[in-house]
Amino acid sequence: MWRLSFSSLRARLSVVVLVALLPVLGLTVYTGWRQWQQDGFEAEDRVVGLARQFAFAQRELVEGTRHFLFAMTQLPAVRELNAERCRVFLAEEQKLRIRYVNLGVADAQGRVIGSAVSLGEQSSVAEEAWFQEAVRARAFVVGEYVNSSWAGRPLMTAAHPLLDAQGTVQAVVFASLDLGWATHLGGLMELPPGTVVIIFDRDGKILARHPPVEDTREGGTVAMALQRAVAEQAMPGAVRGRERLYGVAPLRVGGSQANTFVAVSIPAAVAYARAQKNLIHDVVVWGIAVLLALLAVQGAGYAFLGRSLRALVSATRRLAEGDLGARVEVAGNEGELEQLGRAFNEMAAALAAQSAQLAESEERFRQVVETSPLGMHFWRLQPDGRLVFTGANRAADEILGIEHTSLIGKGILEAFPSLSGTEVPDRYREVCVVGVPWHHEEIRYKDQRVDAALEVFAFRTVPGSMAVMFSDVSERKRALEALRESEKRFRQLFENSPDAIFVEDFDGVVLDVNPAACRLHRLSKEKLVGKHVTELVPPDQREQMARDFARVVSGEWTFFEGNSITASGQVVPVEINVARIDYEGKPALLLHVRDLSNRKRAEIALLESEARFRHLSEATFEGVVLTDMGRILDANSRLVEMLGYRLTELIGKPLASLFAPDAQSNLIEHERSGSGRALEFVIQRKNGTTFPVEVRSRIMPYKGRPVRVVAMRDLTEQKRAQETMQRLATAVEQTVEAIIITDPQGKILYVNRSFEAITGYNRAEVIGKTPRILKSGKHDEAFYRELWETLTRGEVWRGFFFNRKKDGTLYQEEDTITPLKDATGRITSYVAVKRDVTREVALELQLLQSQKMEAIGRLAGGVAHDFNNMLTAITGYGELSKRRLPPGDPLAHNIEEILKAAERASTLTRQLLAFSRKQVLETKLFDLNELITNMQGMLRRLIGEDIELAIALEQPSLWPIKADAGQMEQVIMNLVVNARDAMPLGGKLTLLTANTTVDETFAREHVGLRPGDYVLLSVSDTGVGMSEEVKAHLFEPFFTTKGSDKGTGLGLATCYGIIKQSGGHIIVTSKVGSGTTFDIYLPRMGGETKGAGHAATAAEESPRSKAGETILLVEDEEAVRALAEMVLRELGYQVLSAGNGLEALQLVHQHRDRRIDLLLTDVVMPQMGGRELAERLRKADPNLKVIFTTGYTAEAEWITSSLSREIFYLPKPFTPVILSQKVREALDA
């Protein structure tokens, strides 16, 4: 019996090796198990990734549907809810977008207005969940997949509401999709063998499959596992079955919870195939390794074995780390370790060679790519379906003009947005997924960077990546089109030429002919082609033609005359032009042959006609000249007489030199056209004078050659008569006055264009009728009787008419009617010259109104000035008296009433000043929209609940204006109050702002309005309106149509003054019973606007002097000066007072040792006013503070523009409190 001996080194080493290899065996098993597990995880990731791709595809589909439905809501047919137009549009659009099963529009109640396909008996979608959600959310919504009764399969419906300006739902547009997109995507994707795609709902019901099979579930187990995954919301995720592996992802189509899911499954055998293969491979390798180890132990000693193994391990590690020069030393014997070492060295050498070859191959590929004249782009398909740009070569950058480094990492539509809506992105994805190359001969791409026609070839490099080669074919395309066009033109000329054309080779053989050549020889093209040139000439000339043809080929002869022969033997004289061409890639001759038969016959006839021509030309009353190549050959005696030349002077002279310089180009064009029709020219005599002639010309033979015969007829007398008649006709027809000619009975014989423009009648409508068609009813019978009595006496009648146009509009005209008489004095007709003076009369009335308002304004301003001085004294002394009364004094009530009356009087004077445009405005740039927005609440309270307030403000921005914001508030308030009072039973009040430009025409129609840019404020009401009489007095102070207790009549007068002082214009449009509109035009200003807020109200206190400042008080009104001086002294100020500017200067000189801190002066004073006084004092002290005070000033604009940190304004009347506050404000500034 054989026994294992452990005394042997080989046996011991074998046992050691076996023991040492046990961990390797365990590691191999563990590695195989880990590999099995890892392959399972990768397979799970893969199926989950595929499921996510389906979910992503659906999200992209839903997003595209949202954009499409929004675009539908902007269509006029949808916005107008036009059922017929909607149905036509939806049917056409559904044919183009086959992904949608149906497209439709429903109104806000769910009634279907239009549908691309028939919905059967369903005419309302009001009960559909997606419709209710779209109406509720007023935004884009997507419904779940549900079984459709009319489609017979699950459908998902997306909807988008159509909202009006207030956000109310007007209609809902919707699109229905089935699950066909899933099977289409499954067909495009590269799926593992045996892959099945399932789409199912939350209850496990399968809605769609790819590929279609009878059953894809494992006896219900997988279905339960999928439902469990859905219930546990473990998605996206993987589910393992006994025979298949599933990837599940939700298809979220609306809301936060998905009710539809996609599952991608692959067979378990496919999922773990690599793991099984690796495990078998590892076991085989392990067995071989054990066997080799045992054999090696049998032939080597411990020390040798260990040393060799260590060297081999070291070299292996170096090789693994990339050192391709790693080698092991091999002894000379042929043992197993030596063989293993040599095999290792050979393997290392082979790897080094392969690495070098690979590096060389990569370098060659890189050079090919970089030096290729074709552009190359490289793309990679991401798991989410996006194509991402990864690189390009130099040629691509040069062709497109785009640095490719700026595109790396971008998606295809981000890098090239103009590809949106084309097939290119989908084709590229197909190349990446399926691997089938794609070629397109021409793709037109254009954006702000690129405009090129490209030939494209796309191919997959590795799964998931692709390369695109392209070249710019724009120039090639243009060259091909030009070549085709050139060939087409040549062929048209060749085929349609009236002369015969032959194409012959250098041997004289006919290659091609045109139809004219066939007609010349009376042979078909088939019989002519192939003949020799000598066969086409008379027999007696063939030998000579054979000799002469060599001279034609050499180029010596390019033009000559000869004879051709027809099929019937007729000899035809011809003229031949020769040119060299390329014909079908070979040199050839192009012979242009012209039949001279007619010309030869004409030469004979010419000689016979020359004698006849000389007789006729001398006998005519017209000038006749013969020309050849533009020079005179001969002329008749009449032309010599007309021009003042001798015949010898004319012969040889250029014909064009006889014509005026500006007519010579027309003469040349007339000769080129060959037209025989008569044209007018200006011709020049020998003495330099010119006269008009009528010129006719034609070609005729003369002495054996064609010449031009030119006949000239003097038009001088005819032109004079025509010009006289034309001037008269033009004057009548083009005059701005309407002209009518009638017969003695008044029937209209003629009207000019101005009559048509003024009355609206055309000539055909009035000829034969009487001017009574224009009667307005404004004139009585006596008026017309007096008119006819004047005319029948043969006298001229002048006067004014109120007439009516064709459209019923009345107009006023000034008429002059003149009787026309014949030689016997009998009246034959009447001529009426009518001038429309409607606009002139209206402008005259506007001017009179403007002058009246200006005069009233000056009167009102003067009255306000005197009142303000008196009111200042009344108010001031009243306030002082009130302060000094003890509490409870019975006189306090009387003084309070005096002050209230003074305040009311002060308000009236302020309104008078506003009307007279003599108030000082605190102007600034502001936004009128902001002012109106701030006033909305107050205006709504002001007009009451029975009046609707509509405000339409210019968007996005209104031009700035420069005005006093407070005064503009007053204007708006006054207009709104008037509108409210005009609508006692309620109505609508509209405030509108707009940017507008006034042109010259509109400005001329409104006195005082200049052309330019304006901000328009329009206030309209639907009230009772007003008559023309009321409008004529509308802006006059104290004019009112209200009761005596309902208004002062100054509201609109104040508005008028504020608008005019602000540089604006106001236009009123009104009609009794139709409401009123006030249009206010305010000039557009440049600059940055400020807020239009309300001014802060001053506190009711009197600040006192801080350091006994000195105030120079100048006021010509004694009462006001005494009041101001008393108030200021009580507040602790030092006061120097004067009655005018000269007194003030004397006072300053007397107290020149004292510093004047403030000048408080009236503006208008005798001897020297406040403005001149302030200028003189500020020259000596530029830092002097000044307060101007006045109740009225003609220099309001000067005061407004002068306000600054040193210049202030205090309007009269003022109270002691206001005076003290203004003084303190000026001193502290």
Buried (B, 14 or more C-beta within 10 A) or exposed (E): EEEEEEEEBBBBBBEEBBEEBEEBBEBBBEBBEEBBEBBBEEBBEBBBBBBBBBBBBBBEBBEEBBEBBEEBBEBEBBBEBBBEBBBBBBBEBBEEBEBBBBBBBBBBEBBBBBBBBEBEEBEBBBEBBBBBBBBEEEEBBBBBBBEBEBBEEBBBBBBBBBBEEEEEBBBBBBBBBBBEBBBEBBEEBEBBEEBBBBBBBBEBEBBBBBEEEEEBBBEEEBBBBBBEBBEEEEBBBBBBBEEBBBBBBBBBBBEEEBBBBBBBBBBBEBBBBBBBEBBEEBBEEBEEBBEEBBEBBBEBEEEEBEBBBEBBEEBBEBBEEEEBEBBBEBEEEEBBBBEBBEEBBEEBEEEBEEEEEEEEEEEEEEEEBEEBEBBBBBBBBEEBBBBBBBBBBBBBBEBBEBEBEEBEEBBBBEBBEBBEEEEBBEBBBBBBBBBEEBEBEEBEBEEEEBEBBBBBBBBBBEEBBBBBBBBBBBEEBEEEEEEEEEEEEEEEEBEEBEBBBBBBBBEBBBBBBBBBBBEBBEBEEEBBBEBBBBBBBBEEBBEEBBEBBEEBBEEEBEEEEBBBBBEEEEBBBBBBBBEEEEBEEEEBBBBBBBBBEEBEEBBEEBEEBBEEBBEEBEEEEBBBBBBBEEBBBBBBEBBBEBBEBEEEEBBEBEBBEBBBEEBBEBBBEBBEEEEEEEBEBBBBEEEEEBBBBBBBBEEBBBEEEEBBBBBBBBBEEEBEEEEEEEEEEEEBEEBEBBBBBBBBEBBBEBBBBBBBEBBBBEEEBBEEBBBEBBBBEEBEEEEEEEBEEBBEEEEEBEBEBBBBBBEEEEBBBBBBBBBEEEEEEEBEBBBBBBBBBBEEBBBEEBEEBEEBBEEBBBEBBBBBBEBBBBBBBBBBBBBBBBEEEEEEEEEBEEBEEBBEEBBEBBEBBBBBBBBBBBBBBEBBBBBBBBBBEBBEEEBBEBBEEEBEBEBEBBEEEBBBBBBBBBBBBBBBBBBBBBBBBBBEEBBBBBBBBBEBEBEEEBBEEBBEBEEEEBBBBBBBBBBBBBEEEBBBEBBBBBBBBEEEEEBBBBBBBBBBBBBBBBBBBBBBBBEEEEBBBBBBBBBBBEEEBEEBEEEEEEEEEBBEBEEEBBBBBBBBBEBBBBBBBBBBBBBEBBBBBBBBBBBBBEBBEEBEEEEBBBBBBBBBBEEBBBBBBBEBBBEEEEEBBBBBBBBBBBBBBEBBEBBEEBBBBBBBBBBBBBBBBBBBBBBEE
